[in-house]
Amino acid sequence: MIKQQSMSLTQKRQPLWWVGAMTRLYCKRIHGSHPMCSQCKALIEFEIQRVSQCTGNTEGIGCQKCTRQCYPDAIRLEINHIVRWAEPKMQWRKPILLARHLILELIH
């Protein structure tokens, strides 16, 4: 009998705090709004909804290694743009979050 690992909701949401931190930094620097603008809030809410309804992560893999395409092209491009802009800046602005992210990547 093959034992399948199921990913708990907490494990699925771990990338959300990382993407949320990058989105907040992007919104603060690019959009100039300290509380997040409605566009960035909607993006994070969309991500939370997608991750909570995800059926593609039943094998314990993260979104980066998932073969299922669950984001529409426009939103995926927007997320990629935010990640490309914010990820290099996170090492200087949020080093503890970066360390946590890297450690969790190594564990999973």
N, C-alpha and C positions, 0 to 999 in steps of 0.2 A: 504494500500500500504506500503510495507516494503521499508524503505530507506536504500540503501546500501552505505556504505562509500567507496569511492575509494581513494586509496593512491596516492598522487601526486608523481611525479618523485623526488622531493626534499626529501620527507619523505622516499622514497625507498632508496635514496642514503645516508641517515644519517649513517647507519652502515658502509658505505664505507670509510668515513673519519677515523672511529675507526679501521677498519681492515687495512687501509692504514698506519696509524700511527704504528700499531703493526708490520706490514710487514717491514716498514722502520727501526724500532728498531732492528728487527730480522736480517735483511740484514746487518746493520751496525755492529752488535756485532758478528754474526755467520759467515757471508760471508766476513766481513772485508772491505766492499766497502762503501765509503761515498756516492757518487751518487749510487743509487740502481743498482744492477747487472741485467743483462738481464732476468734471471730467475724470479726474484721478480717483475720486471716491467711487464713481461708477465702475471704473476699471478694477479696483480692488474688490468691490462687491461682486462683480462678474467672476473674478478669479475664485472667490470664496464659494460661490454657487457652483462653478464647474468642478472644483475639487471635492466638494461635499457630495456631488452627484456622480462622481467618477466611478466607472465600472472597469476601466482599463488597468487599474493598479492592483489587481487581485493577486499578482505574483510577487508583490513586495518590491517592485521597481519604482523608481521615482519618475516624475514627469519628463525629465531629460532623456531617459532611456525608453520611454513609452513609444510604441509605434502608432498608436491611435491618435488621430488628429481631432481634438475636441474644441479647438479655438477657431473662430472664423479668421480669415486671412487678415482683415483690417486690424482686429484686436491683437492677433499674434505679432504683426509688424510693429504695432504700438508698444507692446510689451518688450519685444526685442530691442527697440530703440531706447526705451528707458533703461533696460538692463545694460546695454552697451555703453550708455552715457554714465550710469551711476556706479557700476561695478568697480571700475578703477578708483573712483573717489571714495568708496566705502572703506578701503584699507587705511585711509588717513582720517576720515571723519568718524567711523564706527569700527575701530579695530577689534573690540570685544565681540561684536556681532559677526565680523568676518571670521574670527577664530572659532566661534561656535558653529558657524556654517561649515567651515572646513572640517572640523572634528566630526560633525554629524554626517558629512559626505563620506568620510573614511569609515565610519561605523556601518553605514548602510551600503 
